[in-house]
Amino acid sequence: MLDTTRRYETPEGIALGLRIAGPVVRSCAWAIDMLIRAGLYLAIAIPFSFLGGLGFGLSLVVFFLIEWFYPVFFELRQGATPGKKAMGLEVIQDNGTPVSWSASLLRNLLRAADFLPFLYAAGLASMLLNRNFQRLGDLAAGTLVVYRDKATQRHELPEVTPIHPPQPLTREEQRTLLAFAERTPLLTAERQVELAEILSALSGRQGTAAVTELHAYASWLAQGR
Amino acid sequence: MRQLDFERRHRDAWEQLRLLLDDLERSRRKRRHSRAELARLPSLYRELCNHYAIARSRHYSPALEQQLHELVLRGHRQLYSGRSAELWRLVQFIAYGFPRALRRQIRYFWLAAVLLVLPGLLVGGFCYLQPELIYSVMDEDQVAGMEAMYDPGNRKPGRSLERSAETDMMMFGHYISNNIGIGFRTFAGGMLFGLGSVLLLLFNGVAIGAVAGHLTRVGYQDTFWSFVSGHGAFELTAIAICGASGLILGHALIAPGQLTRLDALKRRAREALPLVMGAAFMLLIAAVIEAFWSSGTAAVEIKYGVAGLLWLLVVYYLGFAGREAHGTG
């Protein structure tokens, strides 16, 4: 297990795995958001500039709202700013639930402290000193930035006649066989053979026959005869 | 039980939960589920948790485990997420949530107020007595600009330009972004063990005091005091409240008591947040008053009268809104 996965135990006694995002990917997300915000500023400033003092005043108000509440708006709407979403990240509470509005407000108001003394130096220092990569705002709000799990496509076990493995297997070995069978569609034929031949001593087969043999063992483990 | 039998037996329940979660993850208007289906969420979810634990302990295949884990994660989010913000709660917050929150933290407010007002009075007094002292607070151009703003010859005080409705709007935008921004930064400064908040309070007190003392000395008191006294009720109080919220963070970090620093910070930050949001609301009102009333050309006496009423309103609102007959609210 990678050391950036954090376990949170739910009231049901289930350990949820949360994959924490590090400073580099978060900086990229921030840069994307910065570009989007710069675009927004331009898109607002140009038409408003034709309205004279009124437009100038309005655009200042809108700039203020974007500066402080752009992340809050998107975090409450979809769990992540567009930049974070593009990098596959999202903001959650440290108990695995979606970020609440008070936590989102806190972490984004305290952004001003993270920015000090220049360009998020305090935030970066805080992230590097903290095992959950939390900046100061995250610490106070109790939030985490994690990778958004993509719904994984599950591959079915290959359809082959089950064969009883020639010798008893430990739990770990059984899981390894099952994992191999399920991952087969993701591997090239050469790689399948290469991996299957590691167990030639067990299966007594070579080449593609070794692959089929291991699939048969896996099938037996999953469904019996 | 073998994995495939296990899957076959429970597949329907998982699928039912998945469809319900798909539906719940859509925006409110696009949801299709019935009340009865929604009522099944907790039991379906707990059943799933059970299956996930079984799959792990029996070492079923990693892909199955992964599939169930994803569902558990999604179910957990739906079942344990907090209530979303509603407009009605905002109204309640302004009507009594904010004043109550402030009264619970009133000691921090008084400390912040002293940090803001005391240096203001001291520096203001010295600037009133010593003509050249103002130049050690700000440079010559700033002093000249400030004097031009409040020159009694200026028809609209608070700004050196001739003001029209358009510049009122422009200044409104400026007050919003500048003043509320300062308020938020004063709060965030609390993360530096309270030091940032203290410095910003002192700095603001010194700057405001110096300007007030100097302008009173040069005889512009009527334009200056009638301009600032109205919105000052909301603005100065709100800055002190932002300072108080920063001091709360600082206190949690310096003296966390029996908690770890992190836990103390998390707990106290949640208490400080209503103060900042309430102060932002007050600064918004201050900006409206400052842009559209303070700069107006009403007679000085009327302005002082309105200012007095506004101060009373602020004191009454913060001191008494949300108190119950026999409560401590």
Interface residues (C-beta under 8 A of the other chain):
Chain A: T10 E12 G13 I14 L16 G17 G52 G53 L54 F56 G57 L58 S59 L60 V61 F63 F64 E67 W68 L76 I92 N95 G96 T97 P98 S100 W101 S102 L105 L106 L109 L110 R111 A112 A113 L116 A122 L136 L139 A140 A141 G142 D149 A151 T152 R154 H155 L157 R171 Q174 R175 L178 A179 A181 E182 A218 L221 A222 Q223 G224
Chain B: R2 Q3 L4 D5 Y45 R46 C49 N50 Y52 A53 H59 Y60 S61 P62 A63 L64 Q66 Q67 H69 E70 V72 L73 H76 R77 Y80 S81 G82 S84 A85 S164 A165 E166 T167 D168 M169 M170 M171 F172 G173 H174 I176 S177 I180 G181 F184 R185 F187 A188 G189 G190 M191 L192 G196 L249 L262 L265 K266 A269 R270 L273 V276 M277
